[in-house]
Amino acid sequence: MITWVIVGVVAAILISNLAKLMPRGRERHLHRLREQARRCGFAVEWLREAQRVNQLEGCIAYRMPLERAPLDREFSCRRDADGNWSWLNGSAATPGCMEVLAQLPAQVRGIDRQSLSVVVYWREPDDAAVLTQLVAALAPLKAEGRTG
C-alpha cells in the first residue's frame, strides 16, 4: 500500500513539472502565428535593439525578401503612440510608401524598406487574421519588383 502512495506522489511531481514545461496559451498562439508567417515568406527575428528604442519595445521583426529596389524607393518609419509616422529615411514622397503605410495593421510600430527586403517591427497580435492584413499591406512592395 505505501509503495502505491509513493508511486502516486512521484508521478504527481513528474506530471506537475512536465506541465510547467508545456507551452501556455499565448506561447502556443505565437508559435502558430510565426509558423504561418514563415509560410507567407517572412523570417521571424528577435530584436536586440528593441530594448533601446521605445517605439520598438516589445516588438518582433518580420523580414520579407523582395526584389532589389532603387535607392529612391527605400524608406524607414516608426509609429508613435498616437499612430503618426516619423521618418528615419525617405519621406511621404517616396514612391509607394504611403499606400503601404495606410494599410498596415495598428500593431506595426516600424517598417524599413531596404534594398532587398522589407522589415516590419510589430507587436504580434492575438488574432492570426491580422497577419493576412499585413501580407496584403506589403503586397504593393512585392509587386513593385515585378513591375519596376
Backbone torsions as a table, in degrees:
resi	resn	phi	psi	omega
1	MET	NA	-47.1	-178.7
2	ILE	-64.3	-31.5	178.3
3	THR	-61.8	-42.2	179.8
4	TRP	-67.0	-34.2	177.3
5	VAL	-66.2	-44.1	179.3
6	ILE	-64.0	-44.4	178.0
7	VAL	-60.8	-41.4	179.0
8	GLY	-64.2	-42.9	179.8
9	VAL	-65.5	-45.3	178.7
10	VAL	-61.6	-43.6	178.8
11	ALA	-62.2	-41.6	179.4
12	ALA	-63.9	-40.6	178.4
13	ILE	-64.6	-45.2	179.6
14	LEU	-62.8	-42.1	-179.3
15	ILE	-67.0	-40.7	179.7
16	SER	-66.7	-37.9	176.6
17	ASN	-66.7	-38.9	178.2
18	LEU	-65.8	-38.4	179.2
19	ALA	-63.6	-33.0	178.0
20	LYS	-67.6	-28.7	-179.1
21	LEU	-82.1	-20.5	-178.4
22	MET	-71.8	141.6	179.8
23	PRO	-64.8	142.4	178.3
24	ARG	-84.8	-179.2	-175.6
25	GLY	-55.9	-52.3	-178.7
26	ARG	-65.6	-40.7	178.8
27	GLU	-62.8	-42.4	178.0
28	ARG	-62.6	-43.2	179.2
29	HIS	-61.5	-46.0	-179.8
30	LEU	-63.2	-37.7	177.2
31	HIS	-62.1	-45.6	179.0
32	ARG	-65.1	-40.6	179.3
33	LEU	-62.2	-44.3	-179.0
34	ARG	-68.6	-35.7	175.6
35	GLU	-65.0	-42.2	176.8
36	GLN	-62.9	-39.8	178.2
37	ALA	-62.5	-40.8	178.0
38	ARG	-63.2	-38.7	177.3
39	ARG	-66.3	-26.1	178.0
40	CYS	-84.7	-1.6	176.6
41	GLY	102.5	8.6	179.4
42	PHE	-90.8	149.4	164.6
43	ALA	-105.5	129.2	-176.9
44	VAL	-96.6	126.4	-174.9
45	GLU	-129.4	139.3	174.7
46	TRP	-82.6	142.5	-176.0
47	LEU	-103.0	118.5	173.4
48	ARG	-72.8	-40.4	-175.7
49	GLU	-72.4	-8.2	-179.1
50	ALA	-62.0	-28.2	178.9
51	GLN	-70.9	-23.2	-176.4
52	ARG	-98.0	-16.3	-176.5
53	VAL	-114.1	110.6	-175.1
54	ASN	-55.4	-40.8	-177.0
55	GLN	-65.5	-23.1	-177.6
56	LEU	-103.7	6.5	-179.0
57	GLU	-59.9	129.1	179.9
58	GLY	79.0	10.4	-177.5
59	CYS	-94.8	155.8	173.0
60	ILE	-119.5	144.7	179.7
61	ALA	-95.4	131.0	173.0
62	TYR	-113.5	116.9	-177.9
63	ARG	-106.9	131.9	177.5
64	MET	-122.4	124.4	177.1
65	PRO	-69.4	144.1	179.4
66	LEU	-134.9	171.4	172.3
67	GLU	-69.2	155.2	-179.7
68	ARG	-57.4	135.1	178.6
69	ALA	-110.0	145.0	173.1
70	PRO	-65.2	155.7	-178.8
71	LEU	-55.3	-34.3	-177.5
72	ASP	-71.7	-7.7	178.0
73	ARG	-102.4	-3.0	178.4
74	GLU	-78.9	142.9	176.5
75	PHE	-154.3	160.8	179.4
76	SER	-146.4	127.3	-176.9
77	CYS	-137.3	154.6	172.0
78	ARG	-129.6	142.2	-179.7
79	ARG	-99.1	131.3	178.5
80	ASP	-87.0	-179.8	-176.8
81	ALA	-62.1	-25.4	179.7
82	ASP	-86.4	-2.9	179.3
83	GLY	90.6	6.7	179.3
84	ASN	-89.2	145.1	-179.0
85	TRP	-92.7	136.0	171.4
86	SER	-114.3	142.3	-173.2
87	TRP	-96.1	128.4	172.7
88	LEU	-99.1	-28.8	-179.9
89	ASN	-151.8	140.8	-177.8
90	GLY	80.2	-165.4	179.0
91	SER	-159.5	-179.3	178.3
92	ALA	-62.6	-19.4	179.6
93	ALA	-82.5	-7.0	178.2
94	THR	-60.8	126.3	-176.5
95	PRO	-55.5	126.5	173.8
96	GLY	83.9	-12.2	-173.5
97	CYS	-72.5	-40.2	-177.0
98	MET	-64.4	-35.0	176.3
99	GLU	-61.3	-42.2	179.6
100	VAL	-70.0	-47.7	-177.9
101	LEU	-59.5	-37.8	-178.5
102	ALA	-66.2	-26.3	-176.0
103	GLN	-97.2	-10.5	-176.2
104	LEU	-65.1	141.7	176.4
105	PRO	-62.2	156.7	-177.9
106	ALA	-62.8	-23.5	-178.8
107	GLN	-71.4	-15.6	-179.8
108	VAL	-75.1	123.2	-178.4
109	ARG	-103.5	-16.5	179.8
110	GLY	-164.2	157.4	178.7
111	ILE	-147.7	137.3	175.5
112	ASP	-126.4	111.9	173.6
113	ARG	-92.2	105.6	-178.5
114	GLN	-101.8	-179.5	-175.8
115	SER	-54.7	-48.8	-174.0
116	LEU	-117.0	8.8	-178.5
117	SER	-161.5	170.5	169.8
118	VAL	-125.5	135.1	177.7
119	VAL	-116.7	126.3	179.0
120	VAL	-111.9	127.6	177.5
121	TYR	-103.7	118.7	-177.1
122	TRP	-147.7	162.5	172.9
123	ARG	-92.7	114.3	-172.4
124	GLU	-58.6	131.6	-173.2
125	PRO	-78.8	162.9	174.6
126	ASP	-77.2	-25.5	-177.4
127	ASP	-102.2	118.9	-178.7
128	ALA	-65.7	-18.4	179.0
129	ALA	-65.6	-21.9	179.0
130	VAL	-66.3	-28.5	176.3
131	LEU	-62.5	-39.0	176.5
132	THR	-61.9	-40.3	177.1
133	GLN	-63.4	-39.6	178.4
134	LEU	-63.9	-45.7	178.9
135	VAL	-60.4	-43.2	179.1
136	ALA	-64.6	-38.1	-179.7
137	ALA	-65.7	-33.4	-178.4
138	LEU	-86.9	-7.6	-178.4
139	ALA	-54.6	-40.2	178.7
140	PRO	-60.1	-32.5	178.3
141	LEU	-69.8	-36.5	178.0
142	LYS	-69.6	-38.6	-178.5
143	ALA	-72.8	-29.7	-177.2
144	GLU	-65.0	-27.1	177.0
145	GLY	-69.7	-29.0	-179.9
146	ARG	-82.9	-27.1	-177.7
147	THR	-101.1	-26.8	-175.2
148	GLY	-88.8	NA	NA
